[in-house]
Amino acid sequence: MLWQVNDVAEALALNGMIAVCAMILFSVSRPNRAFDRGMLGLVGIALLINYLHWRLGHALPDLIVGPALAWQAVFLTLEVLTVVCGLSSFLIMMAVTDRSGEADEAGREFAARGERPAVDIFICTYNEPEAILGRAILCAREVEYANATVWVCDDTRREWLRALCAELGVEYITRPDNVGAKAGNLNNALTHTASRTNAPFILVLDADFCIQPTLIDRVLPMFRDEKVGIIQTPQYFYNPDPIQHNLGARRTLCDDQRSFFDILQPSKDAADAAFCVGTSFIVRRDAVLAAGGFPDGAICEDLNLSYQLYRKGYITRWLNERLSVGISAESIPEYLTQRTRWCLGTIQVGLLPDGPLFGSGYSLTLRMHFLQNLLCWMCKPFIMLVLIAPAVFLWTGVPVYNTELGPFLAAGLPCFIHLWAHGIWVSNGRGLPIFNEVVQAVTAVAISRSIATGLTHPFGKPFKVTAKGVDRSKVRVHWSLVRLFVAIIAVTLAGVAYTVLSPDAPTSLDALSRFNFVWAVFAVLVCVLCIVACVDRPRLAEELFDLDEMVTVERADGLTDTARLLRASTTVAELDGSNDILAIHLPGVGRVAAAPSEVPGRVRLEADTDTSRRLTVRLYAGYRSGVADTGHLIGTLRSALRSARSEPQTH
């Protein structure tokens, strides 16, 4: 057994060999091959079981009656939950689907039949500003599918929005109250449109999501399978989330949702257990009606919808293609609001009488997949225990492991090597070690509160919309989190110093102290990165899109020339050689007037209303990724260091 290695040098040599073997194995394996996924998943399961056997059989600490016992028990419980979550994830990820080929075939059949069933596009809005909501409306209005009607579902009864919809030629719906939150808004639209279009298919969009013109043509043909109730596409974002942005790593660190959208959902789809994620999905109207409407029993109406449709015999399909783009949370508070809502909503769905834990009509596979979803949330707080455990030991002498460094490196490090390597491999480079832990640590306290609420008073908490479009031009330090991580660093380092320098310090450290010293280094590194991540840095009012294309420009001397347009928003353009430019001619947009900018290499765009709307569609409906599609560990570490040392800039 691996844990029988006691010498540190021997353990490191063993892990070196394991790392080399892992590099060779992962380099010759392919994530889209079922055999490769199964083989590497089984290796991960074996290593986790080996670790759990060692942990429970050889590394349990001596139990100390009193508060120390509670600490040890909580740590061990959450650790075991985390290992079980890892085991279930390996099992789920052994299978995967790619529906793009199916979409191609279905699209050809659909075109040959010449069918064009009606589609209602529901844009759900609560309090989003015109600048954001207008983009979604403009892009939905430009969809290439002819038999579609855009309905703006306003849950705040705004007269300016009613007027804007009339101007843009789209339908407007509102209601006198906000009962049922988003689900209630959708049900109101469902009732209202039944007497108008009564389209058999409904495309649901959040107010910040802009769809590509081809989305309906790409998705709708896949409903040829009568048992498909929902076809869900992934969420992509044109701005970095706050952790990417605050670390200065928008081009080297992927947003944390990529693992869910690109890895877990395609694997769940393989087991007919994928679920709706709230926007950019198409659903059958008759399926929703069969389920009694959009369910409002939980604040995660999307997850609940999929499970209610599963009870009625309808499945959710996952088409993993970039067909829409929205706004990621722009600051740490909004980021935490989203995660805690998802966590509490998952718990609520599980506790519903007709939910997947207690309700009837669910297969064992569906129940197991839901438990895995729930387990992923329940083990999130464990990272905070990992960060404080070295300090607890150094100051109190209460360990959570009874081990030396050698056995831990022999039994534990192979798990981490495989987990990290597998995560990078199965996600095509999207997941990064250390930074996965940073994301978990930043959210851990808020999610812990949400779990406590879910287990004690799960219902009654109102639906809270994530704020979008708020002014982000100033630095905002989130002191509650920063103080927490500073305190962990200070107490840990003070404990190290006390252990080494106090009058009672031993002449040589015992094995358990050396083990916790190494652990403390990891904890301090994660906390330092968390502090950087918890300082919201200024953002531009509107994101610049990468374009990198040649355009015709008019210069102040009256001459027409060409220049390379590097990036642009609806108000700013960045060109290679932007001096004295009076106008830019963009294909599909037309002439856009320009004026000098205070930022070198940029010009201000001064488009009229119609031109600005055409430019909006060109940029947002034809989105090109400006955030990382793959991760780079060293690059992200460098970016975080630069971000910590640099003066915040808005440009």
Summary of the structure (lengths in Angstrom):
residues: 651
radius of gyration: 26.7
end to end distance: 55.3
largest distance: 86.4
contacts: 2169
relative contact order: 0.12
helix: 51%
strand: 14%
